[in-house]
Amino acid sequence: MIHAAFVTSVIRLHSAAAYPTVRSHIFTPSYNAVQRCLAAVESLRDIAEDVMNTNMLDLLGPPFAFSLWVSARLLLVHAATMECEVDPKIRFFISTLEQMGQFWNVARTYAEILSRVMQEYGQKEQSYEGGPQIEKTFTTMRRYVDLPFMLFQYLILSGVPMT
């Protein structure tokens, strides 16, 4: 859990420099920050893979699901910003969140959101007419990503059970 929190912190701290929402001669993407973000995602994937292999996913809670969510989202933002294919590893994050959804509703919600975005991405990619539209979807998702986290914080602070 500590490593998952560390990974989430690395991604959250470096993603603004790696993928600035506004580009100009001042706000250019930092290659170093991009590499740190992608390395953090890979690190969390390795941890999640170990957890899956040892059948211990049911022992981890919403904070781990949030880390998976942040990592998967970063893969989407990377693809949209760098105008490249979405890393196929995102499927692993989605399936892990779906499995966690058996124990935690918030994980199921994250998986559903990511699945919808990926489904829309696949449809737009096949028709090829939606290039700017899919980037707009990723940008919108990035802008409103803190809503589930704020809701999660509110529920924890108010003592509402998360099952």
Z-matrix of the N, CA and C atoms (Angstrom, degrees):
N
C 1 1.446
C 2 1.533 1 110.73
N 3 1.315 2 115.92 1 -37.48
C 4 1.465 3 118.93 2 -179.91
C 5 1.529 4 109.94 3 -65.12
N 6 1.319 5 116.74 4 -41.62
C 7 1.459 6 119.31 5 179.45
C 8 1.532 7 110.63 6 -66.79
N 9 1.321 8 117.74 7 -37.83
C 10 1.471 9 120.74 8 177.02
C 11 1.525 10 110.47 9 -62.53
N 12 1.334 11 116.93 10 -40.68
C 13 1.469 12 120.51 11 177.75
C 14 1.530 13 110.33 12 -65.49
N 15 1.327 14 116.54 13 -38.73
C 16 1.463 15 120.92 14 177.33
C 17 1.528 16 110.79 15 -62.62
N 18 1.321 17 116.39 16 -46.17
C 19 1.467 18 121.26 17 179.44
C 20 1.526 19 110.37 18 -59.72
N 21 1.316 20 116.25 19 -45.26
C 22 1.464 21 120.39 20 178.95
C 23 1.525 22 110.56 21 -60.50
N 24 1.318 23 116.71 22 -42.38
C 25 1.469 24 120.61 23 178.86
C 26 1.523 25 111.38 24 -63.33
N 27 1.321 26 117.36 25 -43.11
C 28 1.467 27 120.83 26 179.28
C 29 1.526 28 110.10 27 -60.63
N 30 1.319 29 115.94 28 -45.51
C 31 1.470 30 119.72 29 -179.23
C 32 1.521 31 110.53 30 -64.29
N 33 1.318 32 116.63 31 -47.30
C 34 1.471 33 119.84 32 -177.24
C 35 1.532 34 111.47 33 -64.88
N 36 1.325 35 117.11 34 -36.28
C 37 1.465 36 119.92 35 -178.67
C 38 1.531 37 112.94 36 -75.32
N 39 1.318 38 117.66 37 -34.77
C 40 1.456 39 120.60 38 -175.06
C 41 1.532 40 114.36 39 -96.01
N 42 1.327 41 118.06 40 -17.34
C 43 1.463 42 119.20 41 -174.36
C 44 1.530 43 113.50 42 -65.88
N 45 1.324 44 117.21 43 -31.23
C 46 1.468 45 118.82 44 178.72
C 47 1.528 46 111.05 45 -64.91
N 48 1.322 47 116.55 46 -38.02
C 49 1.469 48 119.84 47 178.11
C 50 1.527 49 111.20 48 -77.68
N 51 1.324 50 115.99 49 -32.53
C 52 1.463 51 120.04 50 -178.19
C 53 1.525 52 112.09 51 -74.60
N 54 1.322 53 115.74 52 -38.82
C 55 1.468 54 121.22 53 -174.64
C 56 1.527 55 109.86 54 -132.89
N 57 1.324 56 117.79 55 70.83
C 58 1.476 57 118.89 56 -178.74
C 59 1.529 58 110.86 57 -63.10
N 60 1.319 59 115.85 58 139.96
C 61 1.468 60 119.82 59 -178.92
C 62 1.519 61 111.52 60 -70.73
N 63 1.326 62 116.42 61 -26.76
C 64 1.460 63 121.43 62 177.56
C 65 1.520 64 106.97 63 -119.98
N 66 1.329 65 115.20 64 129.43
C 67 1.468 66 119.18 65 178.85
C 68 1.520 67 109.94 66 -106.11
N 69 1.306 68 114.15 67 135.84
C 70 1.460 69 120.91 68 175.09
C 71 1.531 70 106.79 69 -156.00
N 72 1.296 71 116.42 70 -173.33
C 73 1.464 72 118.25 71 177.57
C 74 1.531 73 110.93 72 -68.37
N 75 1.319 74 117.11 73 -19.48
C 76 1.470 75 121.59 74 177.76
C 77 1.530 76 110.84 75 -89.13
N 78 1.331 77 116.26 76 -44.63
C 79 1.456 78 121.53 77 -177.09
C 80 1.528 79 110.53 78 -99.60
N 81 1.312 80 115.68 79 84.50
C 82 1.462 81 120.95 80 176.84
C 83 1.528 82 107.97 81 -109.64
N 84 1.318 83 116.95 82 150.38
C 85 1.466 84 119.29 83 179.32
C 86 1.530 85 111.42 84 -62.45
N 87 1.300 86 116.13 85 138.23
C 88 1.462 87 122.39 86 177.69
C 89 1.526 88 108.85 87 -91.17
N 90 1.317 89 116.56 88 118.57
C 91 1.457 90 121.36 89 179.15
C 92 1.533 91 110.58 90 -59.94
N 93 1.317 92 116.60 91 -42.38
C 94 1.458 93 121.40 92 -179.98
C 95 1.535 94 110.88 93 -61.24
N 96 1.319 95 116.92 94 -42.93
C 97 1.465 96 121.02 95 179.36
C 98 1.528 97 111.01 96 -66.36
N 99 1.328 98 116.90 97 -38.57
C 100 1.467 99 120.90 98 177.51
C 101 1.524 100 109.42 99 -60.64
N 102 1.322 101 116.77 100 -46.36
C 103 1.460 102 121.01 101 -178.61
C 104 1.532 103 111.51 102 -64.43
N 105 1.318 104 117.01 103 -38.19
C 106 1.473 105 120.26 104 177.78
C 107 1.522 106 111.00 105 -65.10
N 108 1.326 107 116.57 106 -42.01
C 109 1.464 108 120.71 107 178.80
C 110 1.527 109 111.18 108 -62.86
N 111 1.321 110 116.54 109 -48.00
C 112 1.462 111 120.26 110 -178.87
C 113 1.531 112 111.98 111 -65.43
N 114 1.330 113 116.49 112 -35.76
C 115 1.473 114 119.77 113 176.89
C 116 1.534 115 110.33 114 -67.12
N 117 1.318 116 117.19 115 -37.69
C 118 1.463 117 120.55 116 178.26
C 119 1.526 118 110.79 117 -65.39
N 120 1.328 119 116.83 118 -40.88
C 121 1.469 120 120.98 119 177.54
C 122 1.524 121 109.85 120 -61.34
N 123 1.320 122 116.61 121 -45.08
C 124 1.463 123 120.93 122 179.33
C 125 1.528 124 110.62 123 -62.73
N 126 1.304 125 116.85 124 -39.72
C 127 1.464 126 121.31 125 178.69
C 128 1.532 127 111.13 126 -61.94
N 129 1.329 128 116.27 127 -44.14
C 130 1.468 129 119.24 128 179.26
C 131 1.527 130 110.81 129 -67.63
N 132 1.318 131 117.02 130 -35.37
C 133 1.462 132 119.39 131 177.89
C 134 1.526 133 110.25 132 -62.45
N 135 1.320 134 116.46 133 -41.17
C 136 1.466 135 120.09 134 177.44
C 137 1.522 136 111.54 135 -61.78
N 138 1.311 137 116.23 136 -43.13
C 139 1.467 138 120.37 137 178.72
C 140 1.526 139 110.39 138 -63.98
N 141 1.316 140 116.17 139 -46.61
C 142 1.468 141 120.35 140 -179.20
C 143 1.527 142 110.50 141 -62.79
N 144 1.315 143 116.79 142 -36.90
C 145 1.463 144 120.74 143 177.66
C 146 1.534 145 110.61 144 -63.53
N 147 1.334 146 116.93 145 -42.29
C 148 1.464 147 120.70 146 176.71
C 149 1.527 148 111.04 147 -62.81
N 150 1.321 149 116.28 148 -41.57
C 151 1.469 150 120.51 149 178.65
C 152 1.526 151 110.17 150 -62.85
N 153 1.317 152 116.64 151 -42.66
C 154 1.468 153 120.77 152 178.99
C 155 1.535 154 110.85 153 -64.52
N 156 1.323 155 116.97 154 -42.13
C 157 1.464 156 120.82 155 -178.36
C 158 1.526 157 112.93 156 -66.45
N 159 1.314 158 116.98 157 -26.36
C 160 1.468 159 120.75 158 -179.91
C 161 1.530 160 112.55 159 -98.82
N 162 1.339 161 116.31 160 6.89
C 163 1.476 162 121.75 161 179.12
C 164 1.529 163 112.81 162 54.51
N 165 1.320 164 116.24 163 44.47
C 166 1.463 165 120.49 164 -178.75
C 167 1.529 166 112.41 165 -114.80
N 168 1.324 167 117.20 166 15.45
C 169 1.457 168 120.64 167 -177.11
C 170 1.525 169 111.67 168 -62.12
N 171 1.329 170 116.68 169 -32.37
C 172 1.465 171 119.71 170 -178.77
C 173 1.531 172 112.57 171 -69.47
N 174 1.324 173 117.96 172 -11.70
C 175 1.463 174 121.13 173 179.56
C 176 1.528 175 112.57 174 -87.20
N 177 1.315 176 116.81 175 -11.10
C 178 1.465 177 121.04 176 -178.14
C 179 1.524 178 109.60 177 -101.75
N 180 1.310 179 116.91 178 148.44
C 181 1.457 180 120.66 179 -174.12
C 182 1.513 181 114.32 180 -114.77
N 183 1.327 182 116.19 181 -159.77
C 184 1.462 183 122.17 182 -177.16
C 185 1.521 184 115.65 183 -55.07
N 186 1.337 185 120.98 184 -34.77
C 187 1.464 186 117.61 185 177.62
C 188 1.530 187 113.17 186 -61.71
N 189 1.332 188 117.29 187 -35.23
C 190 1.470 189 120.26 188 177.38
C 191 1.525 190 109.41 189 -69.60
N 192 1.326 191 116.90 190 -39.55
C 193 1.464 192 120.33 191 176.93
C 194 1.528 193 110.17 192 -61.24
N 195 1.323 194 116.73 193 -39.21
C 196 1.460 195 120.39 194 178.51
C 197 1.529 196 110.20 195 -63.45
N 198 1.326 197 117.33 196 -40.25
C 199 1.465 198 120.68 197 178.04
C 200 1.529 199 111.10 198 -62.38
N 201 1.328 200 116.28 199 -42.02
C 202 1.468 201 120.26 200 177.05
C 203 1.524 202 110.64 201 -62.87
N 204 1.333 203 116.22 202 -41.86
C 205 1.461 204 122.73 203 178.97
C 206 1.524 205 111.04 204 -60.33
N 207 1.328 206 117.00 205 -47.45
C 208 1.464 207 121.60 206 -179.35
C 209 1.528 208 110.06 207 -62.48
N 210 1.316 209 116.65 208 -41.95
C 211 1.466 210 120.44 209 -179.54
C 212 1.526 211 111.90 210 -65.81
N 213 1.320 212 116.37 211 -45.06
C 214 1.470 213 119.93 212 179.01
C 215 1.523 214 110.68 213 -63.91
N 216 1.303 215 115.74 214 -41.85
C 217 1.462 216 120.38 215 178.84
C 218 1.521 217 111.36 216 -61.24
N 219 1.330 218 115.86 217 -38.13
C 220 1.457 219 119.07 218 179.51
C 221 1.528 220 110.28 219 -62.41
N 222 1.324 221 117.35 220 -38.34
C 223 1.466 222 120.08 221 177.83
C 224 1.525 223 110.75 222 -61.72
N 225 1.322 224 117.20 223 -37.25
C 226 1.464 225 120.99 224 177.43
C 227 1.522 226 111.32 225 -68.49
N 228 1.321 227 116.06 226 -45.10
C 229 1.465 228 120.23 227 179.70
C 230 1.526 229 110.13 228 -63.84
N 231 1.317 230 116.86 229 -39.23
C 232 1.468 231 120.64 230 177.97
C 233 1.528 232 110.55 231 -60.23
N 234 1.322 233 116.30 232 -47.07
C 235 1.468 234 119.96 233 -179.62
C 236 1.517 235 111.46 234 -62.32
N 237 1.319 236 116.85 235 -41.81
C 238 1.467 237 120.22 236 -179.17
C 239 1.522 238 111.68 237 -69.16
N 240 1.318 239 116.63 238 -41.61
C 241 1.458 240 120.35 239 -176.82
C 242 1.522 241 112.03 240 -72.83
N 243 1.327 242 115.70 241 -42.44
C 244 1.460 243 119.97 242 -177.71
C 245 1.533 244 112.60 243 -88.50
N 246 1.332 245 115.73 244 -0.99
C 247 1.458 246 122.61 245 179.38
C 248 1.532 247 111.18 246 53.00
N 249 1.333 248 114.62 247 53.48
C 250 1.456 249 120.99 248 178.09
C 251 1.530 250 108.86 249 -131.42
N 252 1.316 251 115.48 250 179.14
C 253 1.463 252 120.83 251 178.63
C 254 1.532 253 110.22 252 -68.12
N 255 1.327 254 116.06 253 149.16
C 256 1.454 255 120.23 254 173.96
C 257 1.524 256 107.89 255 -71.26
N 258 1.321 257 115.38 256 133.52
C 259 1.467 258 120.75 257 179.91
C 260 1.523 259 109.41 258 -58.84
N 261 1.328 260 118.61 259 128.41
C 262 1.469 261 121.40 260 -179.56
C 263 1.527 262 113.63 261 -60.71
N 264 1.319 263 117.68 262 -16.28
C 265 1.467 264 121.00 263 178.52
C 266 1.523 265 111.81 264 -63.91
N 267 1.317 266 116.34 265 -15.58
C 268 1.461 267 118.76 266 179.17
C 269 1.523 268 110.96 267 -61.48
N 270 1.322 269 116.80 268 -29.96
C 271 1.476 270 120.46 269 178.26
C 272 1.525 271 110.96 270 -60.72
N 273 1.322 272 116.84 271 -36.61
C 274 1.463 273 120.66 272 177.77
C 275 1.534 274 110.24 273 -62.96
N 276 1.333 275 116.51 274 -44.47
C 277 1.467 276 120.05 275 179.99
C 278 1.529 277 110.64 276 -63.32
N 279 1.324 278 115.98 277 -42.53
C 280 1.466 279 119.61 278 179.96
C 281 1.521 280 110.92 279 -64.25
N 282 1.319 281 117.26 280 -45.38
C 283 1.471 282 119.24 281 -178.92
C 284 1.527 283 111.26 282 -66.36
N 285 1.323 284 117.27 283 -35.96
C 286 1.465 285 120.00 284 177.22
C 287 1.530 286 110.30 285 -65.39
N 288 1.323 287 116.28 286 -42.47
C 289 1.469 288 119.46 287 176.96
C 290 1.526 289 111.28 288 -63.66
N 291 1.336 290 116.79 289 -38.28
C 292 1.465 291 119.52 290 177.17
C 293 1.527 292 110.94 291 -62.31
N 294 1.326 293 116.43 292 -41.05
C 295 1.466 294 119.12 293 178.19
C 296 1.522 295 111.17 294 -67.64
N 297 1.327 296 117.37 295 -38.40
C 298 1.468 297 120.24 296 176.24
C 299 1.522 298 110.82 297 -66.08
N 300 1.328 299 116.16 298 -25.68
C 301 1.465 300 121.26 299 179.55
C 302 1.512 301 113.35 300 -61.48
N 303 1.328 302 117.71 301 -17.62
C 304 1.458 303 121.06 302 174.95
C 305 1.529 304 110.31 303 -66.40
N 306 1.335 305 116.83 304 -27.08
C 307 1.451 306 121.86 305 -175.25
C 308 1.531 307 112.98 306 -108.36
N 309 1.345 308 115.88 307 -29.99
C 310 1.467 309 121.17 308 -174.31
C 311 1.526 310 109.58 309 -134.43
N 312 1.320 311 116.59 310 121.89
C 313 1.467 312 121.29 311 -179.34
C 314 1.519 313 112.55 312 -61.74
N 315 1.321 314 116.68 313 -34.86
C 316 1.456 315 119.34 314 -178.39
C 317 1.527 316 110.57 315 -62.34
N 318 1.327 317 118.03 316 -36.19
C 319 1.470 318 120.99 317 177.73
C 320 1.521 319 110.66 318 -65.78
N 321 1.326 320 116.74 319 -39.42
C 322 1.462 321 120.92 320 177.62
C 323 1.531 322 109.81 321 -62.80
N 324 1.317 323 116.43 322 -41.47
C 325 1.469 324 120.96 323 179.24
C 326 1.530 325 110.50 324 -62.40
N 327 1.328 326 116.95 325 -46.06
C 328 1.464 327 120.47 326 177.83
C 329 1.530 328 110.85 327 -58.55
N 330 1.326 329 116.77 328 -45.35
C 331 1.467 330 121.10 329 -179.25
C 332 1.523 331 110.73 330 -62.23
N 333 1.322 332 117.32 331 -41.39
C 334 1.469 333 120.61 332 179.82
C 335 1.522 334 111.44 333 -64.21
N 336 1.322 335 117.12 334 -42.50
C 337 1.467 336 120.60 335 179.43
C 338 1.528 337 109.99 336 -63.16
N 339 1.319 338 116.30 337 -47.55
C 340 1.466 339 119.95 338 -179.88
C 341 1.525 340 111.73 339 -63.51
N 342 1.326 341 116.59 340 -39.75
C 343 1.473 342 120.28 341 178.60
C 344 1.517 343 110.98 342 -63.24
N 345 1.330 344 117.03 343 -41.74
C 346 1.473 345 120.08 344 178.33
C 347 1.519 346 111.34 345 -63.53
N 348 1.318 347 116.92 346 -43.08
C 349 1.466 348 119.92 347 179.45
C 350 1.524 349 110.17 348 -64.02
N 351 1.336 350 116.92 349 -42.97
C 352 1.462 351 119.92 350 178.88
C 353 1.525 352 111.56 351 -65.94
N 354 1.319 353 116.94 352 -36.87
C 355 1.465 354 120.38 353 177.38
C 356 1.524 355 110.08 354 -64.54
N 357 1.322 356 116.57 355 -43.80
C 358 1.461 357 120.14 356 177.76
C 359 1.527 358 110.34 357 -64.60
N 360 1.316 359 116.55 358 -39.97
C 361 1.457 360 120.96 359 177.73
C 362 1.528 361 110.23 360 -60.24
N 363 1.332 362 117.40 361 -44.71
C 364 1.464 363 121.44 362 178.97
C 365 1.512 364 112.25 363 -62.49
N 366 1.333 365 117.10 364 -40.42
C 367 1.457 366 120.77 365 179.13
C 368 1.516 367 110.87 366 -67.07
N 369 1.314 368 117.02 367 -42.42
C 370 1.465 369 120.28 368 -179.12
C 371 1.522 370 110.53 369 -69.31
N 372 1.330 371 116.29 370 -35.62
C 373 1.455 372 119.88 371 -179.98
C 374 1.528 373 110.84 372 -66.69
N 375 1.340 374 116.98 373 -38.94
C 376 1.459 375 120.51 374 179.85
C 377 1.520 376 111.63 375 -67.39
N 378 1.334 377 116.47 376 -40.95
C 379 1.457 378 118.95 377 -178.73
C 380 1.531 379 111.99 378 -82.27
N 381 1.325 380 116.55 379 -21.28
C 382 1.449 381 125.54 380 -179.85
C 383 1.521 382 113.36 381 59.29
N 384 1.319 383 117.98 382 2.17
C 385 1.465 384 119.05 383 179.27
C 386 1.513 385 111.65 384 -85.29
N 387 1.312 386 118.22 385 -12.58
C 388 1.450 387 120.09 386 -171.87
C 389 1.502 388 115.52 387 -104.64
N 390 1.313 389 119.90 388 25.53
C 391 1.455 390 121.79 389 -179.40
C 392 1.514 391 114.07 390 -46.37
N 393 1.341 392 118.11 391 -61.64
C 394 1.459 393 118.77 392 179.30
C 395 1.536 394 112.54 393 -65.55
N 396 1.333 395 118.13 394 -29.61
C 397 1.459 396 121.06 395 -178.54
C 398 1.523 397 111.34 396 -66.42
N 399 1.324 398 117.75 397 -41.86
C 400 1.462 399 119.64 398 -179.38
C 401 1.520 400 110.06 399 -67.78
N 402 1.332 401 117.15 400 -36.08
C 403 1.461 402 119.44 401 175.87
C 404 1.522 403 109.82 402 -64.09
N 405 1.338 404 116.69 403 -37.51
C 406 1.461 405 120.31 404 176.80
C 407 1.533 406 110.62 405 -64.04
N 408 1.333 407 117.45 406 -38.95
C 409 1.461 408 121.24 407 177.55
C 410 1.511 409 110.15 408 -62.23
N 411 1.350 410 117.89 409 -46.28
C 412 1.456 411 121.18 410 179.11
C 413 1.524 412 110.55 411 -62.83
N 414 1.331 413 116.85 412 -42.29
C 415 1.455 414 120.63 413 -179.93
C 416 1.516 415 110.94 414 -63.63
N 417 1.340 416 117.02 415 -42.61
C 418 1.459 417 120.65 416 177.79
C 419 1.518 418 110.64 417 -62.60
N 420 1.324 419 116.50 418 -43.15
C 421 1.460 420 120.29 419 178.56
C 422 1.525 421 109.93 420 -61.14
N 423 1.309 422 116.80 421 -40.27
C 424 1.463 423 120.90 422 -179.68
C 425 1.526 424 110.46 423 -65.57
N 426 1.312 425 116.47 424 -40.18
C 427 1.450 426 120.88 425 -177.26
C 428 1.526 427 111.71 426 -66.59
N 429 1.330 428 116.98 427 -37.16
C 430 1.460 429 120.66 428 -175.23
C 431 1.518 430 112.93 429 -102.72
N 432 1.309 431 117.87 430 16.30
C 433 1.457 432 120.79 431 -176.32
C 434 1.518 433 112.45 432 -65.48
N 435 1.302 434 119.12 433 -27.97
C 436 1.455 435 120.25 434 -176.65
C 437 1.518 436 112.96 435 -76.12
N 438 1.333 437 118.27 436 -9.46
C 439 1.466 438 119.23 437 178.70
C 440 1.522 439 112.63 438 -60.01
N 441 1.350 440 119.77 439 -49.82
C 442 1.464 441 117.97 440 177.71
C 443 1.524 442 112.24 441 -62.51
N 444 1.326 443 117.17 442 -36.61
C 445 1.458 444 120.03 443 -179.80
C 446 1.527 445 110.19 444 -66.45
N 447 1.339 446 117.09 445 -42.71
C 448 1.462 447 119.53 446 178.42
C 449 1.526 448 110.61 447 -64.54
N 450 1.336 449 116.86 448 -39.28
C 451 1.454 450 120.34 449 176.46
C 452 1.520 451 110.28 450 -62.78
N 453 1.327 452 116.14 451 -43.51
C 454 1.463 453 120.93 452 178.54
C 455 1.527 454 110.32 453 -59.86
N 456 1.336 455 117.73 454 -45.95
C 457 1.458 456 121.06 455 178.85
C 458 1.527 457 110.53 456 -61.30
N 459 1.317 458 117.14 457 -42.57
C 460 1.454 459 120.98 458 179.80
C 461 1.524 460 111.02 459 -61.07
N 462 1.327 461 116.69 460 -45.21
C 463 1.462 462 120.13 461 -179.13
C 464 1.523 463 111.52 462 -64.68
N 465 1.329 464 117.09 463 -39.95
C 466 1.462 465 120.56 464 179.14
C 467 1.532 466 109.72 465 -65.28
N 468 1.327 467 116.23 466 -47.19
C 469 1.464 468 120.36 467 -177.29
C 470 1.523 469 112.26 468 -67.38
N 471 1.334 470 117.02 469 -29.91
C 472 1.461 471 119.26 470 -179.01
C 473 1.526 472 112.30 471 -87.93
N 474 1.346 473 116.97 472 -3.75
C 475 1.463 474 120.87 473 175.95
C 476 1.529 475 114.59 474 79.87
N 477 1.331 476 117.36 475 16.90
C 478 1.468 477 120.69 476 178.71
C 479 1.519 478 108.62 477 -74.45
N 480 1.355 479 118.85 478 130.47
C 481 1.472 480 120.54 479 178.02
C 482 1.517 481 111.00 480 -63.72
N 483 1.336 482 116.97 481 141.90
C 484 1.466 483 122.46 482 -174.16
C 485 1.525 484 112.73 483 -102.97
N 486 1.310 485 119.80 484 30.86
C 487 1.462 486 120.26 485 -179.86
C 488 1.497 487 111.63 486 -101.14
